[in-house]
């Protein structure tokens, strides 16, 4: 079996080697979406579990056949709120649609920037904090070496897999993630995949028990 360069590099970490062997290759998740759509999906997912965000996004996405800035800008905040969005998230999506339509936000230009410059440009999107920027760099732009220190799922996976107590996470994560350079984004995908894998095993065990 031919392994990708990032798999070969990450397998040097014995913990990730076991994870990779257990769950196999991980998907790129958002690549089939436009950058505008991915940015909206990230806003929907802020501070929510993956399951909750997926449910709400399904409702939101279903109201517009083609998720493009003009159609989304025409949605009222009240309409978006009836679908499960908070007032702030509805406002962020409306503003993102308007600014993308006007050209104030140019995702094609952002794609051409390096990670640092792209991050700076993305922080100009209202409602886009560090986590949102990191998710966009990983899932929309496909950048190889991004790690989201503040992501709750990654925190949980690292603590479980590496025997790190929650109180030690901030002090230890830098050294652990350093092992994964220059493929930290791919390590994130494996850690998220491991959480899904572990949850599925737990559900199966509960049904069989």
Buried (B, 14 or more C-beta within 10 A) or exposed (E): EEEEEBBEBBBEBEBBEEBBEEBEEBEEBBEEBBBBBBBBBBBBBBEBEEEEBEBBBEBBBEBBEEBBBEBBBEBEBEEBBEBBBBEEBBBBBBBBBBBBBEEEBBBEEBEEBEBEEBBEBBEEBBBBEBBBBBBBBBBBBEBBBBBBBEBEBBBBBBBEBBEBEEEEBEEBBEEBBEBBEEBBBBBBBBBBBBBEBBEEEEEEEEEEE
